[in-house]
Amino acid sequence: MYLSSILFAVVFFVAIGMFTRNIRRIIRNINLGRKTDRSDQKSKRWKHMTRVALGQSKMVVLPIAGLLHIIVYIGFIVINIELLEIVLDGFLGTHRVLSPYLGGTYDVLIATFEIFALLVILAVSVFWLRRNTMKIRRFWKPEMKRWPKKDADYILYIELVLMFLFLTMNASDYWLQQHPEGQSYYTQAGSFPVSSWITPFFDGMSYASVVSIERTAWWLHILGILAFLNYLYYSKHLHILLAFPNTFYANLNPLGRFSHSEAVANEVKLMMDPSADPYAPPTVESEPLHFGVSDVNDLNRVQLMNAYSCTECGRCSDVCPANQTGKKLSPRKIMMDTRDRLEQVGKQLNRGLEMDNNTLLDNYISREELWACTTCNACVEACPISIDPLSIIMDMRQYLVLEQSSAPTELNAMMTNIENNGAPWPFNQQDRLNWSKE
């Protein structure tokens, strides 16, 4: 018994240590971005986080997927309440340590856990069918190949295995509670409306065999949870942790309002101020390294957190008019590429190296993708956890225009017309009303 507790403690603290290391790396990578102040409207932010992240309000826009996700979401929360008891049993070498203190409530809790476990199995099975048999279009876009495709399936398999282990553990436990040899350790506790249907499969087995099944299922269940906890770092399911801060720090301004660049505004003011000395050296505060964004360290921290929070659900790309008409742009790919680049930078830092010569622009995100965007904000509105791909696109466009003087020919012609004629059309101002004479 003591050896089991010691082994459990070692495994538990190693897993928590690895998880803590991974979280610190994520925080470090996010902090590579520029600081941005999102401390305003705190009451509105708390309400937004409660409604969107906790209440899943934007998930149910697609009713089937939304309902299934809510089942898995609530099941994940409810079933993991039992994790507290499993951890205590692991450290103390006990069995169902909380049952004497909760009385009849314990039976209700175990029954609730089992019902949700069954619902999660059904929901995950439907998710798998939608993704792999029905082949919903947004799951089969070009960016959803190789690792993103495998990762999505791995998550479903892990959730299925964990739920089956949970029910197997309870079924064997229930069988042992009824066995004369097991009543000294496997005390009568819990109600098993689902796993009791599995129990008859153990009839005819020896007591020792069923104990082995129960212990194996118990260990594999907790090891699976600890492994899944550390798998989150490499998975799109990191949103389980980041959805809450991501929605809290979301941009709460009207979607049509673009961000204001102080650096650009200061340059314009300087040019329009007749009393300003054009040859005066700029102050450190007003002199940006450059305008716009070319790499992840130019993005702000909320944008980098957006990249880590992306669920890769594809709702953004599914409503994107550019993507719908066959353009190269996919808002989901913008976020995935940003995360991939940030992870590459993080790996360099892990080795004690400086950032490599690659950049987010060109090496990950092409100019064709950026200029395909219509800035309609459909992707931002569709995201279930308030991710903003458009802000990254606009910041990278700003870099292209202000730093590289690089823009599509059509845009350059329009800007020239505005500069010369006060309108985007190539007509002299004096000829603007000629159409009315006809």
RODO-2510 file (C-alpha; in nm, 4 decimals, decimal comma):
residues 438
     n   res          X          Y          Z
     1     m     0,0000     0,0000     0,0000
     2     y     0,2772     0,2424     0,0953
     3     l     0,4710     0,1559    -0,2209
     4     s     0,1618     0,2348    -0,4287
     5     s     0,1211     0,5727    -0,2569
     6     i     0,4884     0,6584    -0,3087
     7     l     0,4689     0,5596    -0,6752
     8     f     0,1539     0,7683    -0,7189
     9     a     0,3164     1,0717    -0,5528
    10     v     0,6207     1,0467    -0,7815
    11     v     0,4082     1,0191    -1,0972
    12     f     0,1748     1,2985    -0,9858
    13     f     0,4464     1,5510    -0,9014
    14     v     0,6474     1,4706    -1,2155
    15     a     0,3363     1,5296    -1,4272
    16     i     0,2506     1,8535    -1,2456
    17     g     0,6126     1,9668    -1,2791
    18     m     0,6072     1,9096    -1,6544
    19     f     0,2724     2,0874    -1,6821
    20     t     0,4078     2,3852    -1,4843
    21     r     0,7140     2,4018    -1,7118
    22     n     0,4920     2,4033    -2,0208
    23     i     0,2661     2,6767    -1,8824
    24     r     0,5702     2,8898    -1,8021
    25     r     0,6932     2,8475    -2,1594
    26     i     0,3568     2,9583    -2,2933
    27     i     0,3586     3,2658    -2,0680
    28     r     0,7156     3,3441    -2,1740
    29     n     0,6258     3,3143    -2,5418
    30     i     0,3175     3,5332    -2,5032
    31     n     0,5272     3,7927    -2,3208
    32     l     0,7486     3,8211    -2,6291
    33     g     0,4706     4,0385    -2,7698
    34     r     0,4137     4,4071    -2,7101
    35     k     0,2229     4,5164    -2,4011
    36     t    -0,1328     4,6291    -2,4623
    37     d    -0,3728     4,7781    -2,2123
    38     r    -0,6974     4,5834    -2,1817
    39     s    -0,7757     4,6887    -1,8243
    40     d    -1,0749     4,9037    -1,9228
    41     q    -1,4447     4,8145    -1,8853
    42     k    -1,3750     4,5447    -1,6257
    43     s    -1,7403     4,4830    -1,5477
    44     k    -1,8163     4,4353    -1,9171
    45     r    -1,5150     4,2056    -1,9529
    46     w    -1,6279     3,9810    -1,6681
    47     k    -1,9752     3,9578    -1,8210
    48     h    -1,8289     3,8826    -2,1636
    49     m    -1,6081     3,6054    -2,0245
    50     t    -1,8963     3,4558    -1,8250
    51     r    -2,1312     3,4606    -2,1227
    52     v    -1,8904     3,3445    -2,3949
    53     a    -1,6359     3,1188    -2,2202
    54     l    -1,8371     2,9819    -1,9291
    55     g    -2,1836     3,0053    -2,0841
    56     q    -2,0782     2,8855    -2,4315
    57     s    -2,3145     3,1422    -2,5865
    58     k    -2,1416     3,1561    -2,9255
    59     m    -2,1104     2,7777    -2,9551
    60     v    -2,4846     2,7253    -2,9955
    61     v    -2,4968     2,9380    -3,3112
    62     l    -2,4428     2,5996    -3,4767
    63     p    -2,7033     2,4005    -3,2758
    64     i    -2,5795     2,0421    -3,3264
    65     a    -2,2109     2,1119    -3,2720
    66     g    -2,2985     2,3553    -2,9931
    67     l    -2,5111     2,1049    -2,8004
    68     l    -2,2521     1,8288    -2,8370
    69     h    -1,9756     2,0618    -2,7223
    70     i    -2,1766     2,1700    -2,4169
    71     i    -2,2260     1,8029    -2,3214
    72     v    -1,8512     1,7360    -2,3460
    73     y    -1,7716     2,0656    -2,1710
    74     i    -2,0033     2,0016    -1,8742
    75     g    -1,9010     1,6357    -1,8654
    76     f    -1,5352     1,7374    -1,8515
    77     i    -1,6029     1,9662    -1,5546
    78     v    -1,8372     1,7314    -1,3657
    79     i    -1,6395     1,4108    -1,4091
    80     n    -1,3167     1,5771    -1,3037
    81     i    -1,4731     1,6592    -0,9681
    82     e    -1,4095     1,2925    -0,8913
    83     l    -1,0454     1,3543    -0,9767
    84     l    -1,0113     1,5128    -0,6323
    85     e    -1,1086     1,1848    -0,4676
    86     i    -0,8839     0,9808    -0,6980
    87     v    -0,5854     1,2001    -0,6093
    88     l    -0,6601     1,1740    -0,2373
    89     d    -0,6952     0,7958    -0,2643
    90     g    -0,3664     0,7839    -0,4527
    91     f    -0,1768     0,9737    -0,1839
    92     l    -0,3456     0,8111     0,1163
    93     g    -0,3752     0,4559    -0,0174
    94     t    -0,7484     0,4639     0,0575
    95     h    -1,0539     0,3721    -0,1480
    96     r    -1,3393     0,6204    -0,2084
    97     v    -1,2183     0,8296     0,0821
    98     l    -1,4925     1,0918     0,0490
    99     s    -1,7881     0,8498     0,0651
   100     p    -1,8218     0,8442     0,4486
   101     y    -1,8329     1,2249     0,4615
   102     l    -2,0864     1,2856     0,1843
   103     g    -2,3444     1,0201     0,2680
   104     g    -2,6299     0,9977     0,0180
   105     t    -2,4869     1,2912    -0,1771
   106     y    -2,1983     1,0660    -0,2779
   107     d    -2,4369     0,8253    -0,4506
   108     v    -2,5946     1,1127    -0,6446
   109     l    -2,2515     1,2420    -0,7491
   110     i    -2,1273     0,9044    -0,8757
   111     a    -2,4525     0,8481    -1,0654
   112     t    -2,4214     1,1958    -1,2220
   113     f    -2,0603     1,1283    -1,3207
   114     e    -2,1610     0,8037    -1,4914
   115     i    -2,4503     0,9570    -1,6831
   116     f    -2,2253     1,2337    -1,8130
   117     a    -1,9556     0,9797    -1,9001
   118     l    -2,2074     0,8004    -2,1212
   119     l    -2,3225     1,1298    -2,2764
   120     v    -1,9605     1,2267    -2,3472
   121     i    -1,9006     0,8914    -2,5197
   122     l    -2,2045     0,9496    -2,7409
   123     a    -2,1101     1,3132    -2,8149
   124     v    -1,7481     1,2289    -2,8974
   125     s    -1,8624     0,9465    -3,1249
   126     v    -2,0823     1,1902    -3,3176
   127     f    -1,7932     1,4359    -3,3366
   128     w    -1,5751     1,1624    -3,4856
   129     l    -1,8421     1,0701    -3,7400
   130     r    -1,8921     1,4335    -3,8410
   131     r    -1,5196     1,4802    -3,8846
   132     n    -1,4198     1,1521    -4,0505
   133     t    -1,7308     0,9985    -4,2066
   134     m    -1,9584     1,2886    -4,2914
   135     k    -1,6448     1,4969    -4,3629
   136     i    -1,7881     1,8375    -4,2742
   137     r    -1,6216     2,0754    -4,5186
   138     r    -1,4547     2,3059    -4,2658
   139     f    -1,2622     2,0095    -4,1200
   140     w    -1,1084     1,9222    -4,4567
   141     k    -0,9508     2,2508    -4,5622
   142     p    -0,5858     2,2466    -4,6822
   143     e    -0,4494     2,3641    -4,3443
   144     m    -0,6194     2,0703    -4,1678
   145     k    -0,3795     1,8032    -4,2870
   146     r    -0,0917     1,6233    -4,1171
   147     w    -0,0616     1,7196    -3,7472
   148     p    -0,3807     1,9342    -3,7153
   149     k    -0,5861     1,6460    -3,8564
   150     k    -0,4150     1,3878    -3,6324
   151     d    -0,4398     1,6086    -3,3248
   152     a    -0,8168     1,6491    -3,3624
   153     d    -0,8611     1,2710    -3,3856
   154     y    -0,6187     1,1992    -3,1002
   155     i    -0,8258     1,4192    -2,8696
   156     l    -1,1424     1,2275    -2,9519
   157     y    -0,9696     0,8918    -2,8959
   158     i    -0,8247     1,0071    -2,5635
   159     e    -1,1631     1,1256    -2,4396
   160     l    -1,3259     0,7962    -2,5389
   161     v    -1,0577     0,5884    -2,3684
   162     l    -1,0755     0,7956    -2,0477
   163     m    -1,4543     0,7581    -2,0278
   164     f    -1,4414     0,3818    -2,0902
   165     l    -1,1696     0,3440    -1,8257
   166     f    -1,3812     0,5424    -1,5806
   167     l    -1,6837     0,3186    -1,6377
   168     t    -1,4732    -0,0005    -1,6281
   169     m    -1,3184     0,1124    -1,2999
   170     n    -1,6641     0,1721    -1,1504
   171     a    -1,8105    -0,1518    -1,2904
   172     s    -1,5350    -0,3684    -1,1418
   173     d    -1,5530    -0,1683    -0,8187
   174     y    -1,9277    -0,2333    -0,7953
   175     w    -1,8732    -0,6071    -0,8555
   176     l    -1,6082    -0,6176    -0,5836
   177     q    -1,8380    -0,4367    -0,3394
   178     q    -2,0847    -0,7248    -0,3717
   179     h    -1,8178    -0,9962    -0,3342
   180     p    -1,7610    -1,1340     0,0193
   181     e    -1,3826    -1,1039    -0,0105
   182     g    -1,3991    -0,7401    -0,1203
   183     q    -1,6199    -0,5918     0,1473
   184     s    -1,3282    -0,5184     0,3804
   185     y    -1,1651    -0,2807     0,1310
   186     y    -1,4291    -0,2108    -0,1352
   187     t    -1,6875    -0,0564     0,0970
   188     q    -2,0444    -0,0094    -0,0186
   189     a    -2,0439     0,3384    -0,1744
   190     g    -2,1814     0,5003    -0,4861
   191     s    -2,4652     0,4476    -0,7296
   192     f    -2,3789     0,3007    -1,0692
   193     p    -2,6650     0,3412    -1,3211
   194     v    -2,4380     0,2945    -1,6240
   195     s    -2,1471     0,0763    -1,5163
   196     s    -2,3805    -0,1717    -1,3455
   197     w    -2,4674    -0,2885    -1,6974
   198     i    -2,1013    -0,3828    -1,7463
   199     t    -2,0701    -0,5698    -1,4160
   200     p    -2,2210    -0,9015    -1,5411
   201     f    -1,9216    -0,9412    -1,7742
   202     f    -1,7086    -1,0080    -1,4639
   203     d    -1,9242    -1,2974    -1,3456
   204     g    -1,7255    -1,6189    -1,3542
   205     m    -1,3954    -1,4382    -1,3006
   206     s    -1,1908    -1,4841    -0,9854
   207     y    -1,1798    -1,2141    -0,7193
   208     a    -0,8092    -1,1517    -0,7888
   209     s    -0,8758    -1,1063    -1,1623
   210     v    -1,1437    -0,8414    -1,1038
   211     v    -0,9192    -0,6620    -0,8529
   212     s    -0,6506    -0,6506    -1,1227
   213     i    -0,9016    -0,5048    -1,3701
   214     e    -1,0172    -0,2430    -1,1186
   215     r    -0,6642    -0,1398    -1,0236
   216     t    -0,5479    -0,1341    -1,3864
   217     a    -0,8446     0,0802    -1,4904
   218     w    -0,7855     0,3129    -1,1915
   219     w    -0,4176     0,3603    -1,2722
   220     l    -0,4696     0,3995    -1,6458
   221     h    -0,7471     0,6517    -1,5839
   222     i    -0,5389     0,8799    -1,3623
   223     l    -0,2265     0,8342    -1,5760
   224     g    -0,4342     0,9179    -1,8828
   225     i    -0,5616     1,2373    -1,7216
   226     l    -0,2097     1,3457    -1,6208
   227     a    -0,0790     1,2624    -1,9685
   228     f    -0,3663     1,4566    -2,1284
   229     l    -0,2864     1,7523    -1,9032
   230     n     0,0632     1,7656    -2,0507
   231     y    -0,0581     1,6925    -2,4037
   232     l    -0,2581     2,0177    -2,3940
   233     y     0,0606     2,2147    -2,4581
   234     y     0,1007     2,0536    -2,7996
   235     s    -0,2684     2,0474    -2,8849
   236     k    -0,5435     2,2784    -3,0031
   237     h    -0,7191     2,1837    -2,6791
   238     l    -0,5076     2,4397    -2,4983
   239     h    -0,8225     2,6507    -2,5297
   240     i    -0,9584     2,4552    -2,2307
   241     l    -0,7292     2,6746    -2,0189
   242     l    -0,6937     2,9890    -2,2309
   243     a    -1,0539     3,0473    -2,3396
   244     f    -1,1255     3,2316    -2,0147
   245     p    -0,8413     3,4886    -2,0216
   246     n    -0,8804     3,5112    -2,3988
   247     t    -1,2437     3,6212    -2,3735
   248     f    -1,1707     3,8477    -2,0767
   249     y    -0,9036     4,0402    -2,2707
   250     a    -1,0989     4,0420    -2,5961
   251     n    -1,1405     4,3614    -2,7958
   252     l    -1,4755     4,5020    -2,6790
   253     n    -1,4833     4,7929    -2,9247
   254     p    -1,7332     4,7865    -3,2136
   255     l    -1,6006     4,5498    -3,4797
   256     g    -1,5801     4,8231    -3,7438
   257     r    -1,3389     5,0336    -3,5373
   258     f    -0,9764     4,9680    -3,6242
   259     s    -0,6991     5,0115    -3,3722
   260     h    -0,5340     5,3511    -3,3446
   261     s    -0,1573     5,3625    -3,3981
   262     e     0,0065     5,6332    -3,1886
   263     a     0,3255     5,6012    -3,3918
   264     v     0,1456     5,6746    -3,7193
   265     a    -0,0588     5,9543    -3,5592
   266     n     0,2571     6,1218    -3,4281
   267     e     0,4157     6,1107    -3,7736
   268     v     0,1062     6,2715    -3,9295
   269     k     0,0932     6,5396    -3,6602
   270     l     0,4595     6,6150    -3,7188
   271     m     0,4008     6,6624    -4,0913
   272     m     0,0960     6,8842    -4,0338
   273     d     0,2510     7,1004    -3,7599
   274     p     0,4147     7,4069    -3,9202
   275     s     0,6022     7,4858    -3,5986
   276     a     0,7632     7,1426    -3,5756
   277     d     1,1305     7,1002    -3,6528
   278     p     1,1504     6,8233    -3,9175
   279     y     1,5186     6,7739    -3,8400
   280     a     1,4747     6,7299    -3,4655
   281     p     1,5683     6,3780    -3,3527
   282     p     1,2643     6,1752    -3,2460
   283     t     1,2208     6,0888    -2,8806
   284     v     1,2647     5,7310    -2,7684
   285     e     0,8969     5,7139    -2,6736
   286     s     0,7720     5,8243    -3,0146
   287     e     1,0133     5,6273    -3,2287
   288     p     0,8873     5,2754    -3,3025
   289     l     1,1243     5,0054    -3,4181
   290     h     0,9028     4,9903    -3,7245
   291     f     0,5422     5,0312    -3,8216
   292     g     0,3124     4,7307    -3,8312
   293     v     0,3981     4,3645    -3,7879
   294     s     0,6475     4,1423    -3,9651
   295     d     0,7090     3,8811    -3,6934
   296     v     0,5485     3,7510    -3,3751
   297     n     0,7421     3,9821    -3,1429
   298     d     0,5739     4,2783    -3,3185
   299     l     0,2279     4,1498    -3,2262
   300     n     0,0724     4,2379    -2,8928
   301     r     0,0320     3,9843    -2,6158
   302     v    -0,3428     3,9418    -2,6631
   303     q    -0,2851     3,8521    -3,0296
   304     l    -0,0294     3,5895    -2,9276
   305     m    -0,2693     3,4521    -2,6668
   306     n    -0,5305     3,4376    -2,9451
   307     a    -0,2958     3,2141    -3,1428
   308     y    -0,2515     2,9723    -2,8521
   309     s    -0,6278     2,9766    -2,7824
   310     c    -0,7387     2,8861    -3,1352
   311     t    -0,9559     2,5726    -3,1354
   312     e    -0,9062     2,5194    -3,5105
   313     c    -1,2837     2,4700    -3,5401
   314     g    -1,2886     2,6494    -3,8749
   315     r    -1,5965     2,8619    -3,8106
   316     c    -1,3968     3,1716    -3,9050
   317     s    -1,2883     3,0326    -4,2415
   318     d    -1,6355     2,8917    -4,3037
   319     v    -1,7867     3,2422    -4,3046
   320     c    -1,4922     3,4214    -4,4688
   321     p    -1,6080     3,5578    -4,8099
   322     a    -1,2537     3,5423    -4,9473
   323     n    -1,2207     3,1776    -4,8479
   324     q    -1,5688     3,0981    -4,9784
   325     t    -1,4790     3,2341    -5,3215
   326     g    -1,1604     3,0301    -5,3506
   327     k    -0,9053     3,2877    -5,2362
   328     k    -0,5984     3,1663    -5,0525
   329     l    -0,6946     3,3367    -4,7265
   330     s    -0,8101     3,1251    -4,4313
   331     p    -0,8446     3,3126    -4,0994
   332     r    -0,7922     2,9815    -3,9183
   333     k    -0,4606     2,9339    -4,0997
   334     i    -0,3547     3,2862    -3,9965
   335     m    -0,3919     3,1864    -3,6318
   336     m    -0,2327     2,8441    -3,6816
   337     d     0,0645     2,9984    -3,8630
   338     t     0,1073     3,2560    -3,5872
   339     r     0,1136     2,9816    -3,3257
   340     d     0,3565     2,7713    -3,5349
   341     r     0,5930     3,0665    -3,5705
   342     l     0,5669     3,1491    -3,1997
   343     e     0,6420     2,7888    -3,1107
   344     q     0,9441     2,7897    -3,3425
   345     v     1,0748     3,1017    -3,1692
   346     g     1,0098     2,9343    -2,8329
   347     k     1,2117     2,6290    -2,9346
   348     q     1,5036     2,8559    -3,0222
   349     l     1,4796     3,0178    -2,6798
   350     n     1,4646     2,6756    -2,5128
   351     r     1,8032     2,6008    -2,6701
   352     g     1,9438     2,9345    -2,5557
   353     l     1,9556     3,0670    -2,9123
   354     e     1,8408     3,3962    -3,0617
   355     m     1,5461     3,4177    -3,2993
   356     d     1,6231     3,2751    -3,6426
   357     n     1,6094     3,4700    -3,9675
   358     n     1,2588     3,3537    -4,0574
   359     t     0,9624     3,5870    -4,0090
   360     l     0,5892     3,5442    -3,9773
   361     l     0,5495     3,7464    -4,2957
   362     d     0,6471     3,5536    -4,6109
   363     n     0,7860     3,2458    -4,4299
   364     y     0,4508     3,1553    -4,2759
   365     i     0,1852     3,3963    -4,4017
   366     s     0,1951     3,5064    -4,7640
   367     r     0,1138     3,8527    -4,8959
   368     e    -0,1548     3,7028    -5,1149
   369     e    -0,3391     3,5846    -4,8050
   370     l    -0,3176     3,9270    -4,6402
   371     w    -0,4502     4,1225    -4,9372
   372     a    -0,7344     3,8767    -4,9979
   373     c    -0,9029     3,9914    -4,6764
   374     t    -1,2103     4,2139    -4,7194
   375     t    -1,1936     4,3332    -4,3522
   376     c    -1,5594     4,2353    -4,3073
   377     n    -1,5031     4,1037    -3,9510
   378     a    -1,7084     3,7894    -4,0197
   379     c    -1,4262     3,5744    -3,8776
   380     v    -1,4158     3,7751    -3,5548
   381     e    -1,7926     3,7554    -3,5118
   382     a    -1,7976     3,3789    -3,5778
   383     c    -1,5201     3,2784    -3,3356
   384     p    -1,6680     3,1045    -3,0287
   385     i    -1,3936     3,2405    -2,7983
   386     s    -1,3437     3,5946    -2,9356
   387     i    -1,0242     3,5435    -3,1360
   388     d    -0,9385     3,8306    -3,3729
   389     p    -0,7525     3,7177    -3,6892
   390     l    -0,8325     4,0471    -3,8606
   391     s    -0,6157     4,2487    -3,6214
   392     i    -0,3111     4,0424    -3,7228
   393     i    -0,3938     4,0804    -4,0923
   394     m    -0,4329     4,4583    -4,0630
   395     d    -0,1114     4,4998    -3,8625
   396     m     0,0823     4,3014    -4,1226
   397     r    -0,0721     4,5060    -4,4026
   398     q     0,0414     4,8182    -4,2203
   399     y     0,3964     4,6877    -4,2226
   400     l     0,3808     4,6181    -4,5956
   401     v     0,2503     4,9644    -4,6783
   402     l     0,4463     5,1822    -4,4346
   403     e     0,7723     4,9911    -4,4146
   404     q     0,8048     4,8301    -4,7571
   405     s     0,5792     5,0543    -4,9685
   406     s     0,4360     4,7286    -5,0930
   407     a     0,0708     4,7100    -5,1870
   408     p    -0,1323     4,5696    -5,4768
   409     t    -0,1351     4,7814    -5,7931
   410     e    -0,5065     4,8485    -5,7550
   411     l    -0,4584     4,9862    -5,4037
   412     n    -0,1653     5,2043    -5,5069
   413     a    -0,3724     5,3478    -5,7933
   414     m    -0,6613     5,4196    -5,5571
   415     m    -0,4339     5,5918    -5,3037
   416     t    -0,2770     5,8007    -5,5801
   417     n    -0,6224     5,9063    -5,6999
   418     i    -0,7248     6,0035    -5,3475
   419     e    -0,4061     6,2060    -5,3114
   420     n    -0,4485     6,3833    -5,6459
   421     n    -0,8244     6,3965    -5,6941
   422     g    -0,9714     6,3632    -5,3463
   423     a    -1,1566     6,0483    -5,4551
   424     p    -1,0635     5,6901    -5,5466
   425     w    -1,1616     5,7395    -5,9132
   426     p    -0,9219     5,8658    -6,1845
   427     f    -1,1250     6,1782    -6,2633
   428     n    -1,0317     6,5391    -6,2083
   429     q    -1,2363     6,7110    -5,9406
   430     q    -1,3721     6,9543    -6,1983
   431     d    -1,5090     6,6639    -6,4053
   432     r    -1,6703     6,4845    -6,1131
   433     l    -2,0255     6,6043    -6,1899
   434     n    -2,0119     6,5582    -6,5677
   435     w    -2,2327     6,2520    -6,5409
   436     s    -2,5258     6,4736    -6,4322
   437     k    -2,5279     6,6601    -6,7636
   438     e    -2,6281     6,3509    -6,9590
***
